[in-house]
Amino acid sequence: VEGVGLSIYKEAGSNTVEVSRTVREALSGIGDDLPGVEVRIVTDEAALVEQALRDVQQAALIGIALAILVLVLFLRSPGPTVVVAVAVPVSLLTTLFLMHLDENTLNIMTLGGLALGAGMLVDNAIVVVENIFRHLTQGEKPVDAAARGTAEVAGAITASTLTTCAVFLPVVFVKGFSARLVSGLSFAVVVSLLASLAVAVFLIPALAQWLLPRKKASGLDPGSSRFEKFVARLLNLPLIVVLFAMILVAGAGWMLRSLGSELLPPADPNQFSVRLVGPPGQQVEATSNMASAIETVLHEAAGDELEALMSEVGRLPEDDRQIREEQSVENT
């Protein structure tokens, strides 16, 4: 079926997804003005971006759900679980707000940073809640337990959070294309961790005062005694523990030598192009027959999974405005 191919290119610095959506909206009603003309989108660079964003969003949501599930299994109480789980959405929404102020976008790297930080957002909250619980088990009032419990661990969780943030500090000094790749990820991780620290110090004690038991409570973790016994047995075997740790470090160092390196991981683009070159001097009719044969093979191999296909055969019109670098002749 003969047709007309129209390529639309975005300006440098513009958003690929926004441009794609604008073009799709413009094409949706073009059939009313051009009766008998079928508009079919053959390739869309935004499709890869949107699919990657959906995958990362799904992974982040699953990670948050798993983190809350772990809280339910270990805390075994609805009050502490709700208090700790609140740290995740509050910290993430704070991060999104600051990303907007910093003119960051939701892309693969920033969403990866949010997914990476989602599991660490509850760490500070768990430490604060556990210490408040310890004071409650000693018979203190909820207000006093929240104040003293938070004050005792505030310095420790602040130091722990800052050490994690310091790991991403060298990214500030990265220049060029690498900085564009990793700056969004590091920004999302650092801001989300700092937001979780603020939530643990200010919001968690207030929620703990309302939602934790007001009477003398039992231990927060019923399996703590078994864990203490396990650690005690390991302390009686220091030489074996140190040797085992050294073996693990040596094995990790040996495996590190065999790891490859690349700029970006391999991905499935869901679209591809093929350039065919026939013998020099081949007529355009023969080239068209060759393209038809290739189209038939692709249709038979892909079946219903092939959404659209477009072939350009022979010499293209001479046009100084073309963006193409390679010239097409009758045998291509």
SEVOLUM-502621 format. One line per 3 residues: number of its first residue (from 0); their letters; for each residue x, y, z of C-alpha. Coordinates in nm, 3 decimals, decimal comma. Example, Ala and Ser with C-alpha at 12.3 -4.5 7.8 and 13.67 -1.06 7.14 Angstrom:
residues 2
0	as	1,230:-0,450:0,780 ~ 1,367:-0,106:0,714 $
***
This chain:
residues 332
0	veg	0,000:0,000:0,000 ~ 0,155:0,328:-0,108 ~ 0,163:0,609:0,144 $
3	vgl	0,336:0,922:0,263 ~ 0,586:0,910:0,549 ~ 0,599:1,209:0,783 $
6	siy	0,877:1,237:1,042 ~ 0,840:1,484:1,328 ~ 1,147:1,585:1,528 $
9	kea	1,147:1,765:1,861 ~ 1,364:2,063:1,947 ~ 1,669:2,012:2,167 $
12	gsn	1,579:2,022:2,534 ~ 1,206:1,960:2,486 ~ 1,023:1,673:2,654 $
15	tve	0,988:1,367:2,431 ~ 0,671:1,241:2,598 ~ 0,497:1,581:2,584 $
18	vsr	0,581:1,621:2,215 ~ 0,450:1,272:2,141 ~ 0,123:1,337:2,322 $
21	tvr	0,077:1,668:2,140 ~ 0,130:1,503:1,801 ~ -0,109:1,217:1,886 $
24	eal	-0,379:1,465:1,987 ~ -0,331:1,654:1,661 ~ -0,357:1,332:1,457 $
27	sgi	-0,666:1,204:1,639 ~ -0,903:1,433:1,451 ~ -0,722:1,459:1,120 $
30	gdd	-0,948:1,198:0,961 ~ -1,241:1,441:0,975 ~ -1,055:1,686:0,749 $
33	lpg	-0,904:1,421:0,520 ~ -1,171:1,159:0,439 ~ -1,033:0,835:0,303 $
36	vev	-0,690:0,893:0,456 ~ -0,572:0,647:0,722 ~ -0,317:0,779:0,973 $
39	riv	-0,098:0,514:1,131 ~ 0,187:0,578:1,376 ~ 0,482:0,363:1,275 $
42	tde	0,742:0,460:1,531 ~ 0,733:0,665:1,851 ~ 1,042:0,728:2,062 $
45	aal	0,820:0,820:2,358 ~ 0,682:0,465:2,372 ~ 1,013:0,336:2,510 $
48	veq	1,022:0,614:2,769 ~ 0,663:0,557:2,882 ~ 0,711:0,180:2,906 $
51	alr	1,026:0,224:3,113 ~ 0,848:0,471:3,342 ~ 0,558:0,229:3,392 $
54	dvq	0,801:-0,051:3,479 ~ 0,988:0,161:3,734 ~ 0,663:0,293:3,885 $
57	qaa	0,534:-0,061:3,923 ~ 0,860:-0,172:4,083 ~ 0,847:0,121:4,326 $
60	lig	0,488:0,045:4,429 ~ 0,571:-0,322:4,478 ~ 0,875:-0,226:4,686 $
63	ial	0,666:0,000:4,909 ~ 0,406:-0,273:4,952 ~ 0,676:-0,525:5,045 $
66	ail	0,828:-0,280:5,295 ~ 0,490:-0,239:5,465 ~ 0,442:-0,617:5,461 $
69	vlv	0,773:-0,660:5,642 ~ 0,654:-0,408:5,901 ~ 0,335:-0,607:5,954 $
72	lfl	0,530:-0,931:5,998 ~ 0,780:-0,790:6,247 ~ 0,585:-0,526:6,438 $
75	rsp	0,269:-0,743:6,461 ~ 0,060:-0,450:6,576 ~ -0,159:-0,214:6,370 $
78	gpt	-0,058:0,101:6,561 ~ 0,321:0,083:6,510 ~ 0,273:-0,038:6,152 $
81	vvv	0,060:0,264:6,060 ~ 0,301:0,504:6,233 ~ 0,604:0,369:6,049 $
84	ava	0,427:0,328:5,713 ~ 0,328:0,697:5,714 ~ 0,695:0,786:5,665 $
87	vpv	0,694:0,644:5,310 ~ 0,423:0,854:5,137 ~ 0,507:1,172:5,331 $
90	sll	0,876:1,146:5,238 ~ 0,804:1,063:4,874 ~ 0,555:1,348:4,833 $
93	ttl	0,805:1,587:4,991 ~ 1,067:1,466:4,744 ~ 0,832:1,521:4,449 $
96	flm	0,759:1,874:4,571 ~ 1,130:1,958:4,596 ~ 1,194:1,795:4,256 $
99	hld	0,937:2,031:4,108 ~ 1,110:2,331:4,266 ~ 1,445:2,208:4,129 $
102	ent	1,285:2,162:3,783 ~ 1,351:1,789:3,779 ~ 1,126:1,554:3,585 $
105	lni	0,996:1,205:3,649 ~ 1,230:0,995:3,437 ~ 1,397:0,657:3,460 $
108	mtl	1,678:0,782:3,683 ~ 1,469:0,990:3,927 ~ 1,208:0,715:3,958 $
111	ggl	1,491:0,469:4,016 ~ 1,616:0,693:4,295 ~ 1,269:0,705:4,452 $
114	alg	1,240:0,327:4,430 ~ 1,588:0,289:4,581 ~ 1,507:0,520:4,869 $
117	agm	1,159:0,378:4,933 ~ 1,294:0,086:5,131 ~ 1,524:0,307:5,339 $
120	lvd	1,258:0,561:5,429 ~ 1,121:0,347:5,711 ~ 1,458:0,284:5,878 $
123	nai	1,463:0,600:6,088 ~ 1,094:0,565:6,175 ~ 1,145:0,208:6,298 $
126	vvv	1,431:0,313:6,526 ~ 1,224:0,596:6,677 ~ 0,911:0,383:6,723 $
129	eni	1,108:0,100:6,883 ~ 1,271:0,333:7,133 ~ 0,939:0,498:7,216 $
132	frh	0,795:0,150:7,266 ~ 1,079:0,067:7,504 ~ 0,990:0,364:7,721 $
135	ltq	0,625:0,261:7,716 ~ 0,718:-0,085:7,841 ~ 0,880:0,088:8,138 $
138	gek	0,546:0,246:8,229 ~ 0,610:0,603:8,113 ~ 0,330:0,826:7,987 $
141	pvd	0,288:0,842:7,607 ~ 0,395:1,208:7,592 ~ 0,710:1,147:7,797 $
144	aaa	0,789:0,824:7,610 ~ 0,760:1,001:7,272 ~ 0,979:1,292:7,380 $
147	rgt	1,252:1,091:7,553 ~ 1,249:0,808:7,303 ~ 1,299:1,044:7,010 $
150	aev	1,563:1,257:7,183 ~ 1,777:0,954:7,269 ~ 1,807:0,830:6,910 $
153	aga	1,787:1,161:6,719 ~ 2,164:1,197:6,701 ~ 2,217:0,838:6,591 $
156	ita	1,961:0,841:6,308 ~ 2,088:1,182:6,193 ~ 2,443:1,048:6,166 $
159	stl	2,321:0,733:5,991 ~ 2,121:0,932:5,735 ~ 2,401:1,179:5,666 $
162	ttc	2,653:0,901:5,604 ~ 2,421:0,754:5,341 ~ 2,375:1,096:5,183 $
165	avf	2,752:1,151:5,184 ~ 2,792:0,855:4,949 ~ 2,616:1,057:4,678 $
168	lpv	2,818:1,373:4,747 ~ 3,088:1,299:4,483 ~ 2,814:1,302:4,218 $
171	vfv	2,805:1,680:4,258 ~ 3,152:1,701:4,105 ~ 3,069:1,480:3,805 $
174	kgf	3,060:1,676:3,479 ~ 2,928:1,620:3,130 ~ 2,689:1,351:3,012 $
177	sar	2,750:1,132:3,317 ~ 2,624:1,410:3,543 ~ 2,300:1,428:3,342 $
180	lvs	2,251:1,056:3,397 ~ 2,313:1,025:3,771 ~ 2,231:1,369:3,910 $
183	gls	1,856:1,304:3,915 ~ 1,900:0,969:4,091 ~ 2,127:1,111:4,360 $
186	fav	1,896:1,410:4,413 ~ 1,594:1,183:4,463 ~ 1,776:0,955:4,708 $
189	vvs	1,931:1,234:4,916 ~ 1,615:1,444:4,938 ~ 1,395:1,145:5,023 $
192	lla	1,633:1,036:5,300 ~ 1,652:1,386:5,448 ~ 1,272:1,406:5,433 $
195	sla	1,245:1,070:5,612 ~ 1,478:1,202:5,883 ~ 1,255:1,505:5,936 $
198	vav	0,948:1,280:5,945 ~ 1,110:1,048:6,201 ~ 1,211:1,334:6,432 $
201	fli	0,898:1,551:6,410 ~ 0,598:1,356:6,273 ~ 0,656:1,004:6,408 $
204	pal	0,662:1,106:6,779 ~ 0,331:1,292:6,739 ~ 0,168:0,993:6,570 $
207	aqw	0,320:0,755:6,824 ~ 0,163:0,956:7,106 ~ -0,181:0,900:6,951 $
210	llp	-0,158:0,553:6,798 ~ 0,072:0,354:7,026 ~ -0,084:0,180:7,329 $
213	rkk	-0,142:0,418:7,621 ~ -0,112:0,144:7,880 ~ 0,203:-0,046:7,971 $
216	asg	0,292:-0,234:7,652 ~ 0,464:-0,565:7,594 ~ 0,780:-0,601:7,386 $
219	ldp	0,760:-0,476:7,029 ~ 0,943:-0,772:6,876 ~ 0,845:-1,110:7,024 $
222	gss	1,138:-1,275:6,842 ~ 1,407:-1,053:6,994 ~ 1,509:-1,315:7,253 $
225	rfe	1,576:-1,576:6,986 ~ 1,783:-1,329:6,788 ~ 1,985:-1,240:7,097 $
228	kfv	2,061:-1,609:7,154 ~ 2,175:-1,648:6,794 ~ 2,409:-1,346:6,823 $
231	arl	2,544:-1,480:7,152 ~ 2,640:-1,808:6,983 ~ 2,820:-1,618:6,707 $
234	lnl	3,014:-1,416:6,965 ~ 3,145:-1,742:7,109 ~ 3,292:-1,828:6,766 $
237	pli	3,475:-1,509:6,664 ~ 3,747:-1,681:6,460 ~ 3,498:-1,870:6,241 $
240	vvl	3,288:-1,558:6,185 ~ 3,592:-1,349:6,082 ~ 3,723:-1,623:5,849 $
243	fam	3,381:-1,657:5,686 ~ 3,364:-1,280:5,632 ~ 3,714:-1,277:5,478 $
246	ilv	3,616:-1,558:5,240 ~ 3,310:-1,362:5,129 ~ 3,518:-1,047:5,069 $
249	aga	3,780:-1,240:4,872 ~ 3,510:-1,408:4,662 ~ 3,344:-1,075:4,589 $
252	gwm	3,678:-0,924:4,483 ~ 3,747:-1,216:4,248 ~ 3,400:-1,190:4,090 $
255	lrs	3,443:-0,813:4,048 ~ 3,723:-0,873:3,799 ~ 3,487:-1,061:3,566 $
258	lgs	3,217:-0,792:3,563 ~ 3,182:-0,603:3,238 ~ 3,100:-0,234:3,201 $
261	ell	2,875:-0,034:2,971 ~ 2,707:0,306:2,965 ~ 2,346:0,186:2,977 $
264	ppa	2,200:-0,161:3,032 ~ 2,051:-0,347:2,733 ~ 1,683:-0,282:2,672 $
267	dpn	1,402:-0,400:2,445 ~ 1,302:-0,095:2,237 ~ 0,988:-0,263:2,094 $
270	qfs	1,079:-0,112:1,756 ~ 1,363:-0,155:1,508 ~ 1,475:-0,058:1,160 $
273	vrl	1,649:-0,259:0,886 ~ 1,853:-0,117:0,597 ~ 1,881:-0,339:0,289 $
276	vgp	2,139:-0,274:0,015 ~ 2,112:-0,467:-0,312 ~ 2,372:-0,510:-0,587 $
279	pgq	2,494:-0,185:-0,746 ~ 2,277:-0,085:-1,044 ~ 1,972:-0,280:-0,926 $
282	qve	1,645:-0,137:-1,056 ~ 1,396:0,013:-0,813 ~ 1,134:-0,248:-0,911 $
285	ats	1,362:-0,529:-0,799 ~ 1,437:-0,344:-0,478 ~ 1,062:-0,306:-0,416 $
288	nma	1,013:-0,680:-0,463 ~ 1,297:-0,743:-0,215 ~ 1,130:-0,515:0,041 $
291	sai	0,796:-0,690:-0,012 ~ 0,958:-1,025:0,057 ~ 1,108:-0,894:0,380 $
294	etv	0,769:-0,751:0,482 ~ 0,609:-1,091:0,426 ~ 0,870:-1,261:0,644 $
297	lhe	0,817:-1,007:0,924 ~ 0,438:-1,045:0,912 ~ 0,462:-1,425:0,929 $
300	aag	0,721:-1,418:1,210 ~ 0,556:-1,154:1,429 ~ 0,188:-1,215:1,357 $
303	del	-0,043:-0,995:1,559 ~ 0,247:-0,852:1,759 ~ 0,354:-0,643:1,460 $
306	eal	0,164:-0,316:1,501 ~ 0,294:-0,116:1,204 ~ 0,554:-0,132:0,929 $
309	mse	0,679:0,123:0,678 ~ 0,921:0,074:0,388 ~ 1,108:0,338:0,190 $
312	vgr	1,232:0,209:-0,145 ~ 1,465:0,376:-0,391 ~ 1,598:0,728:-0,423 $
315	lpe	1,441:0,990:-0,200 ~ 1,366:1,337:-0,340 ~ 1,654:1,580:-0,314 $
318	ddr	1,588:1,816:-0,024 ~ 1,843:2,031:0,159 ~ 1,622:2,035:0,469 $
321	qir	1,645:1,661:0,526 ~ 1,801:1,549:0,852 ~ 1,916:1,216:0,710 $
324	eeq	2,290:1,159:0,688 ~ 2,282:0,858:0,455 ~ 2,159:0,892:0,097 $
327	sve	1,921:0,638:-0,054 ~ 1,956:0,511:-0,410 ~ 1,762:0,265:-0,628 $
330	nt	1,917:-0,046:-0,471 ~ 1,838:0,049:-0,104 $
***
